[in-house]
C-alpha cells in the first residue's frame, strides 16, 4: 500500500484561508448564515473555518453545528459491522438561514444527499451550499457539486483520499492512498 502527499500542512492552511475569504465574499457578516460540519470529519474543517473567520477576518460570530447522517444514509442497512453514530449538535433552527454544509472529501455525493434529508429536521433553510476541502470529481454517483472547493483530485479505482487534521491525527495533510 503506497501513500502520496497531495497537500502539505502549509498548503492546507493556504486553502483554508482562501475558502474563508470566499465565504466572506458571499455571506459578509454571517448574520443569516450557519456552517454545518458533516460528522465525523467535516467538523474539523467547520471548526477551523469558524476560527479563521472570527480571529483572522474579524467576523463577529459564526454559528457552527455538527450533523450526523448515519441513519439517513441509503446504505446503512447494508453492512455487517455495527454502526457507530456521531452526535448531532445543532442548537439552532435553520429556518430562513443560509446553510453551508462542510465536509472534508466529496466522493460519491451520497453523504451530501443524506445531509440534505437530515437537515430538514431543523427547519426549512433559505438555501444550502456545499464546501469541501477535496473534490474527487470523477467518482460521483449523484448530481452533486460543491459551491466551494479546496482542491480537485482525480483518482481511480481503489485509490483513497485521506485528510489528516492536527486535532485528531497530529498533523494537517492530504494523502492519496493506493492499494
Backbone torsions as a table, in degrees:
resi	resn	phi	psi	omega
1	UNK	NA	124.7	-179.1
2	UNK	-105.2	161.5	-178.9
3	UNK	-139.7	129.1	178.5
4	UNK	-122.1	133.7	179.4
5	UNK	-79.4	127.2	177.6
6	UNK	-96.6	-39.8	179.2
7	UNK	-138.0	132.1	174.7
8	UNK	-83.5	173.6	177.6
9	UNK	-58.2	-42.8	179.5
10	UNK	-63.4	-42.1	179.4
11	UNK	-67.0	-38.8	176.4
12	UNK	-60.5	-44.0	179.8
13	UNK	-61.7	-43.1	178.1
14	UNK	-61.6	-44.3	-180.0
15	UNK	-64.4	-40.4	179.2
16	UNK	-61.7	-41.1	177.2
17	UNK	-64.3	-40.8	178.5
18	UNK	-63.8	-43.7	178.7
19	UNK	-63.1	-41.1	178.0
20	UNK	-60.6	-43.3	179.6
21	UNK	-65.4	-38.8	177.4
22	UNK	-63.8	-39.2	176.7
23	UNK	-63.3	-42.7	179.2
24	UNK	-63.1	-41.6	178.4
25	UNK	-56.5	-38.4	-176.2
26	UNK	-87.7	-36.9	-169.5
27	UNK	-113.2	-3.4	177.3
28	UNK	52.3	-99.1	-172.8
29	UNK	-96.8	0.2	177.7
30	UNK	62.3	20.6	179.7
31	UNK	-67.4	-23.5	-179.7
32	UNK	-125.4	24.2	-176.6
33	UNK	-128.0	139.5	176.1
34	UNK	-128.0	145.1	173.2
35	UNK	-98.4	133.8	179.2
36	UNK	-125.3	107.0	177.9
37	UNK	-78.6	130.9	179.5
38	UNK	-85.9	121.9	-178.2
39	UNK	-65.0	144.8	1.0
40	UNK	-93.8	-32.8	-166.6
41	UNK	-91.0	-13.6	175.4
42	UNK	-71.0	-17.0	-179.3
43	UNK	-68.6	-34.1	178.7
44	UNK	-64.7	-42.8	178.9
45	UNK	-66.3	-42.4	179.0
46	UNK	-62.5	-44.4	178.7
47	UNK	-63.3	-41.7	-179.3
48	UNK	-65.0	-40.5	177.9
49	UNK	-65.2	-42.3	177.3
50	UNK	-57.8	-46.6	-179.6
51	UNK	-60.6	-45.8	179.2
52	UNK	-63.2	-46.2	-177.9
53	UNK	-61.2	-44.3	-176.4
54	UNK	-77.5	-42.4	-174.2
55	UNK	-86.7	-47.7	-175.1
56	UNK	-85.5	-31.9	-174.7
57	UNK	-112.7	4.5	173.3
58	UNK	55.9	35.5	170.8
59	UNK	-73.6	127.8	-170.4
60	UNK	-55.3	-54.2	-177.8
61	UNK	-153.5	121.6	179.5
62	UNK	-107.9	122.9	179.0
63	UNK	-85.2	128.1	-179.1
64	UNK	-127.8	138.6	173.3
65	UNK	-132.6	167.0	178.8
66	UNK	-123.2	132.0	-176.0
67	UNK	-118.1	122.4	174.2
68	UNK	-91.5	129.4	-176.4
69	UNK	-112.3	7.3	-171.9
70	UNK	-48.0	-51.6	-173.2
71	UNK	-90.2	7.0	174.4
72	UNK	-103.6	-6.2	-179.3
73	UNK	-70.8	147.1	179.4
74	UNK	-79.4	-6.5	-179.0
75	UNK	-115.6	11.5	-172.7
76	UNK	-68.1	-19.9	178.5
77	UNK	-94.8	2.9	-174.1
78	UNK	-101.0	17.3	-178.1
79	UNK	-122.9	147.2	178.7
80	UNK	-85.7	-23.2	-179.1
81	UNK	-80.8	147.6	-179.5
82	UNK	-64.3	142.1	179.2
83	UNK	-79.0	141.9	175.7
84	UNK	-116.4	100.1	-179.2
85	UNK	-79.1	149.0	173.7
86	UNK	-97.2	178.4	-178.5
87	UNK	-95.8	132.1	170.5
88	UNK	-84.0	126.2	178.1
89	UNK	-125.5	84.7	175.8
90	UNK	-128.9	104.6	-177.7
91	UNK	-105.1	36.2	178.7
92	UNK	-148.2	159.0	173.7
93	UNK	-90.3	149.1	178.6
94	UNK	-99.1	6.2	178.9
95	UNK	-51.0	124.6	176.9
96	UNK	58.5	18.9	175.3
97	UNK	-100.2	155.5	171.2
98	UNK	-90.1	118.2	-177.5
99	UNK	-101.3	131.0	173.2
100	UNK	-114.0	107.8	173.5
101	UNK	-70.2	137.7	-178.9
102	UNK	-125.9	124.2	177.6
103	UNK	-143.0	158.1	-176.1
104	UNK	-77.3	-44.7	-176.9
105	UNK	-132.3	130.5	170.7
106	UNK	-99.2	118.3	-176.1
107	UNK	-116.7	-92.2	-177.0
108	UNK	-82.6	-23.3	-176.0
109	UNK	97.3	-7.5	-177.0
110	UNK	-67.3	-35.5	177.5
111	UNK	-63.7	-39.8	-179.1
112	UNK	-69.4	-38.9	176.1
113	UNK	-60.5	-40.7	178.2
114	UNK	-64.8	-41.1	179.6
115	UNK	-64.5	-37.0	177.8
116	UNK	-61.5	-37.8	177.2
117	UNK	-71.8	-45.3	-175.3
118	UNK	-65.6	-35.9	-174.9
119	UNK	-69.5	-19.4	179.6
120	UNK	-61.5	-22.9	178.3
121	UNK	-67.5	-13.5	-176.0
122	UNK	-111.3	13.9	176.2
123	UNK	117.5	-177.7	-178.7
124	UNK	-104.3	110.6	-178.0
125	UNK	-71.5	150.3	174.2
126	UNK	-69.8	-30.3	178.5
127	UNK	-171.6	155.2	179.6
128	UNK	-129.8	131.6	176.3
129	UNK	-121.4	167.6	-178.8
130	UNK	-128.6	127.8	174.8
131	UNK	-120.1	127.8	177.7
132	UNK	-133.1	149.1	175.1
133	UNK	-75.3	-44.5	-177.9
134	UNK	-124.4	130.1	176.7
135	UNK	-112.4	108.6	174.8
136	UNK	-87.7	85.0	-164.5
137	UNK	-69.3	-22.6	-175.5
138	UNK	-97.6	20.3	-175.4
139	UNK	-128.0	18.7	-175.1
140	UNK	-74.1	135.9	171.5
141	UNK	-99.8	-19.4	-177.6
142	UNK	-127.3	154.9	-177.9
143	UNK	-78.4	68.4	-177.9
144	UNK	-122.4	129.9	179.9
145	UNK	-130.8	147.1	179.4
146	UNK	-78.2	149.1	172.4
147	UNK	-83.5	-30.5	179.0
148	UNK	-133.1	129.4	179.1
149	UNK	-136.0	140.8	177.1
150	UNK	-77.4	-53.1	-178.0
151	UNK	-152.1	140.7	172.6
152	UNK	-90.3	138.4	179.0
153	UNK	-128.1	127.8	175.0
154	UNK	-98.9	116.8	-179.7
155	UNK	-132.1	159.9	-177.2
156	UNK	-122.5	161.3	172.3
157	UNK	29.3	-110.7	-173.4
158	UNK	-83.6	5.9	179.1
159	UNK	-73.2	145.9	178.3
160	UNK	-125.6	152.2	174.4
161	UNK	-109.8	125.2	178.9
162	UNK	-115.0	125.9	175.0
163	UNK	-101.8	124.8	177.5
164	UNK	-103.8	132.7	177.6
165	UNK	-115.4	136.3	-177.3
166	UNK	-62.0	-27.3	178.7
167	UNK	-64.0	-30.7	-177.7
168	UNK	-114.6	-37.0	-172.2
169	UNK	-106.5	-3.4	178.6
170	UNK	86.5	-7.5	178.8
171	UNK	-157.5	156.9	171.7
172	UNK	-95.6	139.8	176.9
173	UNK	173.2	160.4	176.1
174	UNK	-128.4	132.5	-173.4
175	UNK	-127.8	145.5	171.1
176	UNK	-101.6	119.7	-177.3
177	UNK	-104.8	126.2	178.0
178	UNK	-113.4	146.2	179.5
179	UNK	-91.2	NA	NA
